[in-house]
Amino acid sequence: MSTILTFATPTARKDHACGLCRGTITKGEAYIYTTSLENGEFCTFKSHTVCNTLAVKFGADDTDDGGMDDYGFLEEVWVYVRDNPSERDPIFTADEDAYIRELHTKEEKCQD
């Protein structure tokens, strides 16, 4: 069980790693920053705002621990592209769909 202590959208003063897509949150970019208590341990998490939005739409809030890690997020990306090879799922905007497909392409190249 996790308890969210902080949920903020600061502007990055330096580059950070996104905890969902593993990409870079660049200096000057707004991002999601959370702190939480998970099983008595203090945790911090940073992600792109779009990755956070996608994780929620993928069902991150429906998991037992209330969140999603990078492996679960990227698995959802793969499943989405497999299940929607040419058409956008209506719960996602056109920009979100394009971002998902871009992430899939990047991950596919890493698999080769």
C-alpha positions in Angstrom: 0.0 0.0 0.0 1.4 3.4 -0.9 0.5 6.8 0.4 1.1 9.8 -1.9 2.7 12.6 0.1 3.5 15.1 -2.7 2.2 15.4 -6.3 3.7 18.4 -8.1 4.5 19.6 -11.7 7.8 21.4 -11.4 10.0 22.6 -14.2 13.2 20.6 -14.5 16.4 22.6 -13.5 18.5 19.7 -14.9 17.9 16.5 -16.9 16.2 13.6 -15.2 15.2 10.1 -16.2 11.5 9.4 -16.7 10.5 6.5 -14.4 8.0 5.2 -17.0 9.4 5.5 -20.5 13.1 5.6 -19.4 13.6 8.7 -21.6 15.1 12.0 -20.6 13.1 14.8 -19.0 15.1 17.7 -20.3 16.0 20.9 -18.5 13.2 23.4 -18.7 10.5 20.8 -19.3 7.5 20.5 -16.9 7.3 17.0 -15.3 5.4 15.0 -12.7 7.2 14.7 -9.3 5.7 12.5 -6.6 6.9 11.4 -3.1 5.2 8.6 -1.3 5.4 6.1 1.5 5.4 2.6 0.3 5.5 -0.2 2.9 7.1 2.3 5.3 9.8 3.4 2.8 10.1 7.0 1.4 10.1 7.0 -2.4 10.4 9.7 -5.1 9.2 9.3 -8.7 9.6 11.5 -11.8 7.9 11.2 -15.2 7.0 13.1 -18.3 3.6 14.6 -18.0 2.4 12.7 -21.1 3.8 9.4 -19.7 1.9 10.0 -16.4 -1.4 10.7 -18.4 -0.9 7.5 -20.5 -0.1 5.4 -17.4 -3.4 6.5 -15.8 -5.3 5.7 -19.0 -3.5 2.3 -19.1 -4.9 1.7 -15.7 -2.0 2.5 -13.3 -4.5 3.5 -10.6 -6.1 0.1 -10.8 -3.1 -1.8 -9.7 -2.7 -3.1 -6.1 0.1 -0.6 -5.3 -1.5 2.3 -7.1 1.2 2.8 -9.6 3.1 1.5 -12.6 6.8 0.9 -13.1 8.8 1.2 -16.3 8.3 -2.4 -17.3 4.6 -2.4 -16.8 4.3 0.9 -18.7 6.4 -0.3 -21.7 4.5 -3.6 -21.7 1.2 -1.6 -22.0 2.8 0.4 -24.9 3.5 -2.9 -26.7 0.0 -4.3 -26.0 -1.6 -1.1 -27.2 0.3 -1.2 -30.6 -0.4 -4.9 -31.0 -4.1 -4.5 -30.3 -4.5 -1.2 -32.3 -2.1 -1.7 -35.3 -3.6 1.0 -37.5 -6.4 2.8 -35.6 -6.3 4.9 -32.5 -8.2 3.8 -29.4 -10.8 6.5 -28.7 -9.6 7.0 -25.1 -6.4 8.4 -26.4 -5.9 11.7 -28.3 -4.2 11.7 -31.6 -1.0 13.2 -30.0 -1.0 10.5 -27.3 -1.5 7.8 -29.9 1.5 9.2 -31.9 3.6 9.3 -28.7 2.8 5.7 -27.8 3.8 4.6 -31.4 7.0 6.6 -31.1 7.9 4.9 -27.8 7.1 1.5 -29.3 9.4 2.2 -32.3 12.2 3.3 -29.9 11.8 0.2 -27.8 11.6 -2.0 -30.9 15.0 -0.7 -32.0 16.4 -1.5 -28.6 15.2 -5.1 -28.9 17.1 -5.6 -32.2 
